[in-house]
C-alpha cells in the first residue's frame, strides 16, 4: 500500500529554466556581479607622490572697467613670510586679468596686487603642499588723494 503525504514534486524544465524568474531577477544578478567586481578589482588610477608644491590661479577685476573692455595689467606678487627669506614670486595679469603661479613651495605668503590708478590689494595666504587654488579680487579705483 502506498501512502500519500500530500506533497507533490514539480519537475524543473531543463530547457526553459524556472518560469518564476523574470527579467528583474537577471538584472539584479548582473548588477550585483558588477558591484562585486568593482569592489574586488584594484583601482587603475596611478598613485602620485606629493610634490610639495602648490599652484595659485587668479583673476583680477578692475573697478569701473567692464570685462569686455581692455583690462589694465596688474603686477601680482607672492612674498614669503617672514620677509627675510627673500622668496618672492612675481607675475603680471594677462589681457583678461588672469594670473597663475605654479611650483610654489608651501608656506605663508603676502599676496600683493597693484596696478596704476588702482589701490593696492594685499592679503595673507597660506599655501599647503599640493594645493591648487583660485583667487578672484576686485581692485578699487584710486581716489584723487592716492598717487600710484
One Martini backbone bead per residue (centre of mass of N, CA, C, O) as a GRO file, in nm:
protein
  148
    1UNK     BB    1   0.097   0.036   0.021
    2UNK     BB    2   0.038   0.377  -0.060
    3UNK     BB    3   0.139   0.677   0.075
    4UNK     BB    4   0.028   1.004   0.104
    5UNK     BB    5   0.157   1.342   0.178
    6UNK     BB    6   0.070   1.589  -0.029
    7UNK     BB    7   0.335   1.602  -0.196
    8UNK     BB    8   0.452   1.770  -0.472
    9UNK     BB    9   0.656   1.732  -0.743
   10UNK     BB   10   0.847   1.934  -0.943
   11UNK     BB   11   0.960   1.979  -1.256
   12UNK     BB   12   1.222   2.104  -1.406
   13UNK     BB   13   1.298   2.289  -1.669
   14UNK     BB   14   1.560   2.261  -1.880
   15UNK     BB   15   1.509   2.469  -2.120
   16UNK     BB   16   1.360   2.728  -1.951
   17UNK     BB   17   1.362   2.721  -1.667
   18UNK     BB   18   1.242   2.924  -1.438
   19UNK     BB   19   0.928   3.073  -1.463
   20UNK     BB   20   0.957   3.286  -1.207
   21UNK     BB   21   1.174   3.427  -1.359
   22UNK     BB   22   1.261   3.740  -1.435
   23UNK     BB   23   1.431   4.016  -1.550
   24UNK     BB   24   1.492   4.131  -1.260
   25UNK     BB   25   1.675   3.903  -1.157
   26UNK     BB   26   1.894   3.927  -1.373
   27UNK     BB   27   1.963   4.225  -1.321
   28UNK     BB   28   2.043   4.196  -1.023
   29UNK     BB   29   2.273   3.999  -1.076
   30UNK     BB   30   2.443   4.185  -1.259
   31UNK     BB   31   2.477   4.415  -1.054
   32UNK     BB   32   2.611   4.247  -0.833
   33UNK     BB   33   2.857   4.161  -1.000
   34UNK     BB   34   2.960   4.447  -1.060
   35UNK     BB   35   3.004   4.528  -0.763
   36UNK     BB   36   3.207   4.307  -0.692
   37UNK     BB   37   3.420   4.379  -0.910
   38UNK     BB   38   3.468   4.670  -0.820
   39UNK     BB   39   3.572   4.592  -0.529
   40UNK     BB   40   3.798   4.374  -0.620
   41UNK     BB   41   3.930   4.567  -0.800
   42UNK     BB   42   4.173   4.761  -0.876
   43UNK     BB   43   4.282   5.074  -0.906
   44UNK     BB   44   4.404   5.229  -1.209
   45UNK     BB   45   4.503   5.467  -1.063
   46UNK     BB   46   4.768   5.642  -1.022
   47UNK     BB   47   5.003   5.704  -0.789
   48UNK     BB   48   5.093   6.011  -0.638
   49UNK     BB   49   5.325   6.201  -0.536
   50UNK     BB   50   5.422   6.443  -0.351
   51UNK     BB   51   5.555   6.766  -0.434
   52UNK     BB   52   5.532   7.035  -0.239
   53UNK     BB   53   5.348   7.197  -0.434
   54UNK     BB   54   5.188   7.492  -0.566
   55UNK     BB   55   4.877   7.644  -0.695
   56UNK     BB   56   4.792   7.982  -0.818
   57UNK     BB   57   4.499   8.118  -0.928
   58UNK     BB   58   4.374   8.421  -1.107
   59UNK     BB   59   4.154   8.721  -1.079
   60UNK     BB   60   4.131   9.057  -1.208
   61UNK     BB   61   3.940   9.325  -1.124
   62UNK     BB   62   3.813   9.653  -1.233
   63UNK     BB   63   3.702   9.933  -1.136
   64UNK     BB   64   3.513  10.058  -1.411
   65UNK     BB   65   3.574   9.788  -1.580
   66UNK     BB   66   3.483   9.613  -1.829
   67UNK     BB   67   3.533   9.297  -1.937
   68UNK     BB   68   3.525   9.378  -2.255
   69UNK     BB   69   3.743   9.555  -2.190
   70UNK     BB   70   4.037   9.664  -2.161
   71UNK     BB   71   4.282   9.557  -1.943
   72UNK     BB   72   4.465   9.612  -1.704
   73UNK     BB   73   4.781   9.575  -1.570
   74UNK     BB   74   4.903   9.357  -1.318
   75UNK     BB   75   5.085   9.310  -1.027
   76UNK     BB   76   5.194   8.992  -0.890
   77UNK     BB   77   5.266   8.897  -0.546
   78UNK     BB   78   5.469   8.656  -0.363
   79UNK     BB   79   5.556   8.684  -0.020
   80UNK     BB   80   5.736   8.561   0.210
   81UNK     BB   81   5.689   8.435   0.539
   82UNK     BB   82   5.920   8.580   0.624
   83UNK     BB   83   6.094   8.830   0.448
   84UNK     BB   84   6.399   8.717   0.502
   85UNK     BB   85   6.395   8.485   0.277
   86UNK     BB   86   6.349   8.619  -0.028
   87UNK     BB   87   6.077   8.509  -0.130
   88UNK     BB   88   5.967   8.579  -0.474
   89UNK     BB   89   5.674   8.604  -0.660
   90UNK     BB   90   5.616   8.704  -1.011
   91UNK     BB   91   5.353   8.873  -1.204
   92UNK     BB   92   5.123   8.916  -1.475
   93UNK     BB   93   4.855   9.003  -1.619
   94UNK     BB   94   4.648   8.955  -1.856
   95UNK     BB   95   4.407   9.073  -2.082
   96UNK     BB   96   4.183   8.930  -1.859
   97UNK     BB   97   4.322   8.909  -1.550
   98UNK     BB   98   4.512   8.670  -1.543
   99UNK     BB   99   4.680   8.435  -1.315
  100UNK     BB  100   4.993   8.234  -1.237
  101UNK     BB  101   5.114   7.995  -0.996
  102UNK     BB  102   5.386   7.763  -1.002
  103UNK     BB  103   5.581   7.581  -0.786
  104UNK     BB  104   5.513   7.639  -0.487
  105UNK     BB  105   5.606   7.665  -0.187
  106UNK     BB  106   5.528   7.607   0.113
  107UNK     BB  107   5.331   7.858   0.298
  108UNK     BB  108   5.365   8.189   0.385
  109UNK     BB  109   5.194   8.481   0.242
  110UNK     BB  110   5.199   8.779   0.045
  111UNK     BB  111   4.948   8.924  -0.136
  112UNK     BB  112   5.015   9.142  -0.422
  113UNK     BB  113   4.821   9.400  -0.590
  114UNK     BB  114   4.905   9.611  -0.877
  115UNK     BB  115   4.792   9.930  -1.029
  116UNK     BB  116   4.741  10.181  -1.211
  117UNK     BB  117   4.480  10.369  -1.059
  118UNK     BB  118   4.502  10.162  -0.810
  119UNK     BB  119   4.456   9.995  -0.534
  120UNK     BB  120   4.604   9.806  -0.331
  121UNK     BB  121   4.637   9.450  -0.269
  122UNK     BB  122   4.615   9.257   0.039
  123UNK     BB  123   4.712   8.917   0.155
  124UNK     BB  124   4.695   8.641   0.344
  125UNK     BB  125   4.870   8.328   0.265
  126UNK     BB  126   4.814   7.973   0.251
  127UNK     BB  127   5.029   7.706   0.119
  128UNK     BB  128   4.996   7.392   0.063
  129UNK     BB  129   5.058   7.095  -0.026
  130UNK     BB  130   4.922   7.033  -0.330
  131UNK     BB  131   4.789   7.300  -0.415
  132UNK     BB  132   4.472   7.416  -0.567
  133UNK     BB  133   4.395   7.756  -0.647
  134UNK     BB  134   4.156   8.031  -0.629
  135UNK     BB  135   4.155   8.389  -0.717
  136UNK     BB  136   3.943   8.673  -0.654
  137UNK     BB  137   3.947   9.028  -0.750
  138UNK     BB  138   3.901   9.383  -0.660
  139UNK     BB  139   4.008   9.677  -0.787
  140UNK     BB  140   4.023   9.987  -0.667
  141UNK     BB  141   3.995  10.297  -0.721
  142UNK     BB  142   4.176  10.571  -0.704
  143UNK     BB  143   4.200  10.845  -0.547
  144UNK     BB  144   4.308  11.174  -0.550
  145UNK     BB  145   4.506  11.121  -0.294
  146UNK     BB  146   4.625  10.903  -0.466
  147UNK     BB  147   4.950  10.775  -0.552
  148UNK     BB  148   5.055  10.537  -0.836
   0.00000   0.00000   0.00000
